[in-house]
Amino acid sequence: MEIKATKPVMPLFEDYVNEIRSIWDTGILTNNGEKVQRFSEKLKTYLDCENIDLFVNGHSALYLAIKVMDLEGEVITSPFTFVSTTNAIVQNGLTPVFGDIDENYNLDPNSIEDLITEKTSAIITPHIFGIPCDVKSIEEIAKKYNLKVIYDAAQAFGTKINGKSIAHYGDATMFSFHAIKVFNSIEGGAVVYRNSKLKEKFELYRNFGISYGETNDVLVSGINAKMNEFQAAMGILNLSSLEQEIAKRKKIAQQYINTLKHVEGIETYSYKNNIEYNYAYFPIIVTQKYGRSRDELWKHLKDVGIGSRKLYDLLTCDYSLYQNCGYVNHIEKANYIKKICLDMPMYAGLTYKEIQYICDEIKMYRK
């Protein structure tokens, strides 16, 4: 049996063909076409937000979310994330300051205040594995020190806190619609933001800085980050099936929990009742009591055809690009978790039999 770590969500082929058929009639492939506009409106409704802009991918969305905020100096962030988060900070000429993580794998609010200096301008941090940060505590700290908050919600589309979309927190929230996410538009991204006055800046920066008018003047040094019509078409279709996708993933997560709860040395995440998770990932912790290391278990699963992932066995500050830059970091727990965290296969198409096979291999390998 071969089980991949993840698989993309895709609509029926015939449905996608029907959705893109009108593109041949309009002859519009990009530049804010009809489908991008329709997709934007659907996302506003789903996320219950007023201000949203769409981008060709999640990284450009995060990069420009930081850019339009006109931040300077230092920003506090988490190193337990995909490198895009740190890259976007550095590419904007800012200095990342790495805080530690909490039991939710996210930036620990208790580590933030000790890292704040007169140079600190923002907190920019991810909601890892679709698990939300302690947004209440982070908001309190941000207000106390007059800091901006930008959330990298690349993995958290569909997550809600007390019935409210994750998009409602912070000054801006970025989403990635990459192919392997719970919700995808092939590639793509979006930024939801509080201040409606930023809309013109987003539109400028994502389209080369051009201000269309009589002279087509260029006002800022922008990039080409526009979403195209084919991406929007995929997003429109996948959005209609998102809740069913999440519901299936929730059942899979519960089967993992029920099957692994008696395996000594394997710990699963404790989901909270007030949060509606998107179950984008299913991380487990492999402790010493298991008798085998995380890396040994990962290799064994690979050998028997199971595609688990060591997320994140390197913190972003561990990469060759950043490890000798002298960035401040308080990352004791992150350094511990990176060695023992393993991401299990997670996608709606997993069968009961396949999950049982995965769990049986974890049980038997311990023996």
C-alpha positions in Angstrom: 0.0 0.0 0.0 1.3 3.5 -0.9 -0.1 6.5 0.9 0.9 10.0 0.0 1.4 12.7 2.6 -1.2 14.9 0.9 -3.3 15.2 -2.3 -4.8 18.3 -3.9 -8.5 19.0 -3.8 -9.9 19.0 -7.3 -13.4 19.5 -8.7 -14.9 17.2 -11.3 -13.0 17.7 -14.6 -16.3 18.5 -16.4 -17.2 21.1 -13.9 -13.8 22.9 -14.3 -14.1 22.8 -18.1 -17.6 24.3 -17.9 -16.3 27.0 -15.5 -13.4 28.1 -17.7 -15.4 27.9 -21.0 -16.4 31.5 -20.8 -12.8 32.6 -20.7 -12.6 31.8 -24.4 -15.6 34.1 -25.0 -14.2 37.0 -23.0 -10.6 36.6 -24.1 -9.6 37.9 -20.7 -6.9 35.7 -18.9 -5.8 38.1 -16.2 -5.9 41.8 -15.1 -8.9 41.5 -12.7 -11.2 39.6 -15.0 -14.8 38.5 -14.3 -13.8 35.3 -12.5 -11.3 37.0 -10.2 -14.0 39.6 -9.3 -16.6 36.9 -8.7 -14.1 34.8 -6.7 -13.3 37.9 -4.6 -17.0 38.5 -3.8 -17.5 34.9 -2.8 -14.5 35.0 -0.5 -15.8 38.2 1.1 -19.0 36.4 1.9 -17.3 33.3 3.2 -14.8 35.2 5.4 -17.3 37.8 6.4 -14.9 40.6 5.5 -15.0 43.9 3.7 -11.5 44.3 2.4 -9.8 41.5 0.4 -7.2 41.5 -2.4 -6.2 38.4 -4.5 -2.7 37.5 -5.6 -1.0 34.9 -7.8 0.4 33.1 -4.7 0.5 33.3 -1.0 4.1 34.5 -0.7 3.4 37.6 -2.9 0.3 38.2 -0.8 2.3 38.1 2.5 5.2 40.1 1.0 2.9 42.9 -0.1 0.8 42.8 3.1 4.1 43.7 4.9 5.1 46.2 2.2 1.9 48.3 2.3 2.1 48.6 6.1 5.3 50.7 5.8 7.0 48.8 8.6 10.5 49.5 9.8 13.1 47.9 12.1 12.3 44.6 13.9 9.4 42.3 13.8 8.7 39.4 16.2 7.9 36.1 14.5 8.0 32.4 14.9 10.8 30.2 13.5 8.5 27.1 13.4 7.0 27.7 10.0 7.6 27.4 6.3 10.4 29.6 5.1 8.1 32.0 3.2 7.2 33.7 6.5 10.8 34.7 7.3 11.7 35.4 3.6 8.8 37.9 3.3 10.0 39.7 6.4 13.6 39.9 5.2 12.7 40.8 1.7 11.0 43.9 3.1 14.2 45.0 4.7 13.0 44.1 8.2 14.9 42.2 10.9 13.2 39.0 12.2 13.3 38.4 16.0 12.4 34.8 16.8 10.2 34.0 19.7 9.5 30.6 21.1 6.4 28.4 20.5 3.6 27.2 22.8 1.7 24.0 23.1 -0.3 24.9 20.0 3.0 25.1 17.9 2.4 28.8 17.5 4.3 31.9 18.7 4.1 31.9 22.5 2.7 35.2 23.7 4.7 34.8 26.9 7.9 35.1 24.8 6.9 38.3 23.0 7.3 41.1 25.5 10.9 40.2 26.4 11.8 40.6 22.7 10.2 44.0 22.2 12.7 46.9 21.8 12.4 50.5 20.6 12.9 49.1 17.1 10.0 46.7 17.1 7.2 47.7 14.7 5.1 44.5 14.3 4.3 40.9 15.2 4.2 38.8 12.0 3.5 35.2 12.7 1.7 32.1 11.3 -1.2 30.0 12.4 0.7 26.7 12.0 -1.1 23.5 11.0 -4.4 25.4 10.8 -4.3 25.8 14.6 -4.9 29.5 15.6 -2.5 31.5 17.6 -3.6 32.9 21.0 -5.0 35.9 19.2 -6.4 37.5 22.3 -3.1 37.7 24.1 -1.3 38.9 21.0 -3.8 41.6 20.4 -3.4 42.8 24.0 0.4 43.0 23.6 0.1 44.8 20.3 -2.2 47.4 21.7 0.1 47.9 24.8 3.1 48.6 22.6 1.4 50.1 19.5 2.5 47.3 17.2 0.9 46.1 13.9 -0.1 42.4 13.7 0.0 40.5 10.5 -1.0 36.8 10.5 0.3 34.3 8.1 -2.7 32.1 7.7 -1.4 30.1 4.8 -2.5 26.9 6.5 -5.6 28.2 8.3 -8.2 29.0 5.7 -11.5 27.8 7.1 -10.5 27.9 10.7 -12.8 29.8 13.1 -12.6 31.0 16.7 -15.9 31.1 18.5 -17.7 31.0 15.2 -15.7 33.9 13.8 -13.4 33.5 10.8 -9.6 33.6 11.5 -9.5 36.5 9.0 -11.0 38.8 11.6 -7.9 39.0 13.7 -4.9 41.3 13.4 -4.4 44.3 11.1 -4.0 41.9 8.1 -4.3 38.2 7.4 -2.7 36.4 4.5 -4.1 33.2 3.0 -2.4 30.8 0.6 -4.4 28.9 -1.9 -1.5 26.6 -2.9 -2.4 23.2 -4.5 -1.8 21.2 -1.3 -3.8 23.4 1.0 -7.2 22.5 2.4 -8.6 25.0 -0.1 -6.7 25.8 -3.3 -7.0 27.8 -6.5 -4.1 25.8 -8.1 -1.8 28.6 -6.8 -3.0 31.8 -5.3 -3.3 33.9 -2.2 -5.3 36.6 -0.6 -4.9 39.4 2.0 -7.8 40.5 4.3 -7.1 43.8 6.0 -8.9 46.2 8.4 -8.0 49.6 6.9 -9.9 50.2 3.7 -7.5 53.0 2.8 -4.9 50.4 2.0 -6.9 49.1 -1.1 -5.3 51.5 -3.5 -1.8 50.6 -2.3 -2.5 46.8 -2.7 -3.7 47.4 -6.2 -0.6 49.4 -7.1 1.9 47.1 -5.6 0.5 43.9 -7.2 0.5 45.4 -10.7 4.0 47.0 -11.2 3.0 50.2 -9.3 1.0 51.4 -12.3 -1.7 54.0 -11.7 -4.0 53.7 -14.8 -5.2 57.0 -16.2 -4.3 59.3 -19.0 -0.6 58.8 -18.6 -0.4 55.3 -16.9 2.0 56.7 -14.4 4.1 54.5 -12.1 3.8 55.5 -8.4 5.6 52.8 -6.5 8.0 50.0 -7.2 5.5 47.2 -7.5 5.6 43.6 -8.7 3.4 41.4 -10.9 1.3 39.5 -8.4 -2.1 39.3 -10.0 -4.3 36.2 -9.8 -5.4 34.9 -13.2 -8.8 33.7 -14.4 -7.9 30.0 -14.4 -6.9 30.2 -10.8 -10.0 32.0 -9.8 -12.2 29.4 -11.7 -10.6 26.6 -9.6 -11.1 28.7 -6.4 -14.8 29.3 -7.2 -15.5 25.6 -7.6 -13.4 24.4 -4.6 -15.0 27.0 -2.3 -18.4 25.3 -2.9 -17.1 22.0 -1.5 -14.8 23.4 1.3 -17.1 22.6 4.2 -17.5 18.9 3.0 -13.7 18.7 2.7 -13.2 20.0 6.3 -15.9 17.6 7.6 -14.1 14.6 6.0 -10.8 15.7 7.4 -12.3 16.1 10.9 -13.4 12.4 10.8 -10.0 11.3 9.7 -8.4 13.3 12.6 -10.8 11.6 15.0 -9.9 8.2 13.8 -6.2 9.0 14.2 -6.8 10.2 17.8 -8.9 7.2 18.7 -6.5 4.7 17.2 -3.2 6.2 18.5 -4.4 7.3 22.0 -3.2 4.0 23.6 0.2 4.0 21.8 2.8 4.9 24.5 5.1 7.7 23.4 2.8 9.0 20.7 0.9 12.3 21.5 -1.8 13.9 19.4 -3.0 17.5 19.5 -5.7 18.4 22.0 -8.3 20.2 19.9 -10.4 22.8 21.7 -14.1 23.1 21.7 -14.4 26.8 20.9 -12.4 26.4 17.7 -13.5 25.1 14.4 -10.3 23.7 12.9 -9.7 23.1 9.2 -7.6 20.0 9.9 -5.1 21.0 7.3 -2.4 18.8 9.0 -2.3 16.1 11.6 0.9 16.5 13.7 2.0 13.9 16.2 4.7 14.1 18.8 7.1 11.1 19.1 8.5 11.1 22.7 11.2 9.0 24.3 8.6 6.7 25.7 7.9 5.5 22.1 11.3 3.8 22.1 12.2 5.0 18.6 13.1 8.5 17.4 11.0 10.6 15.2 13.5 10.2 12.4 13.5 6.4 12.8 9.7 6.4 12.6 9.6 8.7 9.6 12.1 6.4 7.7 10.1 3.3 8.7 6.9 4.8 7.4 8.6 5.8 4.2 9.9 2.2 3.7 6.4 0.8 4.0 4.9 3.4 1.6 3.6 6.0 4.0 4.4 9.6 3.2 4.8 11.4 6.5 6.6 14.7 6.8 9.1 16.1 9.3 7.5 19.5 9.8 9.5 21.5 10.7 12.8 19.6 11.3 14.7 22.9 10.5 13.5 26.1 12.0 13.7 29.0 9.6 16.6 30.5 11.6 18.4 27.1 11.1 18.7 27.6 7.3 22.1 28.4 5.9 20.7 31.7 4.6 19.8 32.9 8.1 21.8 31.0 10.7 24.8 33.3 10.7 22.9 36.6 10.6 22.9 37.2 14.3 19.1 37.4 14.6 17.9 37.4 18.2 16.1 34.2 19.2 14.5 32.7 22.3 13.5 29.2 20.9 14.1 26.6 23.5 10.8 24.8 23.0 10.9 25.2 19.2 14.3 23.5 19.2 12.8 20.6 21.1 9.6 20.2 19.1 11.4 20.3 15.7 13.1 17.0 16.6 10.0 15.1 17.6 7.1 16.4 15.5 5.8 14.3 12.6 3.0 15.2 10.2 0.7 12.3 9.3 -1.0 11.9 5.9 -4.1 14.1 5.8 -6.6 14.6 3.0 -10.3 13.8 2.5 -9.6 10.9 0.2 -7.9 8.8 2.9 -9.9 5.7 3.7 -10.6 4.0 7.0 -8.4 1.1 5.9 -5.5 3.4 5.0 -5.6 5.2 8.3 -5.8 1.9 10.1 -2.7 0.7 8.2 -0.8 3.9 9.1 -1.7 3.5 12.8 -0.9 -0.2 12.8 2.6 0.4 11.4 3.2 3.0 14.1 2.1 0.5 16.8 4.0 -2.4 15.4 7.2 -0.5 14.8 7.3 0.4 18.5 7.5 -3.3 19.4 
